[in-house]
Amino acid sequence: MAQESFDERLVWLLKVSRSMLATRDLDRLLTLITDAFVELTEAERGFLLLKERDSGKLVQRVGRTADKANINEQEARISTVATRVLKDNKAVFATDTSAQDDLATRRSVHELRLKMMVCVPLSTETEVLGVIYADGRTSLDKVFTNTNRRTFEMLAEHAAAAIENARMFERATNDPLTGLPNSSYFLLQLAKVLREATTEAPAGVLLLDVDAFKRVNLAAGAEMGDRALVDIGTTLQDVLRADGLVARYGSDKFAILLPPDDGTPVGLRLRDVAERARAAIATKTYHGVTMSISIGGVSFPGVAAESAPDVVAAADDALARARSRGQGQVEIG
């Protein structure tokens, strides 16, 4: 990639930038950025590190090989270069054969037994979000021409803008306490599934209300109540695994979306998830208050609903019927 013409690289960069800006999931975006940077620099591996907002420290978020395999271990040896690039907001380019005025950079290339290394800041107009780093053991004397350097920096600029957009979307659609999607995001995803669901492959929604949750707040205070909600949200994610979407839908209410599946009947899927969720929450006790949840669920098509809020309203009606029978009850409509 580094040896292609400038025009070819610009066309490639435009395609990658469109993909980055269209990706709202932050983890997926960071992987896309790292893969693109490794490809562009013809490196053997790449790492993306983001700055923590509270501590200001760099944290490795992604490590990838040229074959797009994950590097799960932390690469501590790049921290000196990465920290300097973050602080100076200035890219570092080095090869083992290039003339380097920077002794620290030369030393890093030598110590890591590399032939080339590049580290570029991920900068917006207002702050440096982190750095993107790549290195390799193949000597590429032509890789760091002024034209190529500018291409690497342009990719980093576009990546920083995409990361900032993804973070803004995350803040707008995630519940700040539990980290789960909020009701706005849930309705957005439900609307998509509503368009995709068919009689042959129906979908379903569960609404879960934590019974007597106010007793936790009264007995132990709001902080304990918050900890309970976080724990309950995590438990529901564990119950659901990768089979659907869990969201916090209200103060003590959660929602689950089961997408279409042409295998197991949706009614059985809803009942199975509801029973496993009820059993898991029933094991929880906070400051002497034993938890339980009431659950209402519906499938679609099948319920009279023209929009995502209609589906939620139908599930809420089922939840009301469950609660009318007492705590810890399930009603699948």
Sequence and secondary structure as in RCSB ss.txt:
>XXXX:A:sequence
MAQESFDERLVWLLKVSRSMLATRDLDRLLTLITDAFVELTEAERGFLLLKERDSGKLVQRVGRTADKANINEQE
ARISTVATRVLKDNKAVFATDTSAQDDLATRRSVHELRLKMMVCVPLSTETEVLGVIYADGRTSLDKVFTNTNRR
TFEMLAEHAAAAIENARMFERATNDPLTGLPNSSYFLLQLAKVLREATTEAPAGVLLLDVDAFKRVNLAAGAEMG
DRALVDIGTTLQDVLRADGLVARYGSDKFAILLPPDDGTPVGLRLRDVAERARAAIATKTYHGVTMSISIGGVSF
PGVAAESAPDVVAAADDALARARSRGQGQVEIG
>XXXX:A:secstr
 TTS HHHHHHHHHHHHHHHHH   HHHHHHHHHHHHHHHHT SEEEEEEE TTT  EEEEEEEETTS B  S  
GGGHHHHHHHHHHT  EEEETTS  S HHHHHHHHHTT SEEEEEEEE SS EEEEEEEEESS  TTTT HHHHH
HHHHHHHHHHHHHHHHHHHHHHHB TTT SB HHHHHHHHHHHHHH  SSS EEEEEEEETTHHHHHHHH HHHH
HHHHHHHHHHHHHHHTTSSEEEE SSSEEEEEE   SSS HHHHHHHHHHHHHHHHTT EETTEE  EEEEEEEE
TTS  SSHHHHHHHHHHHHHHHHHT TT EEE 
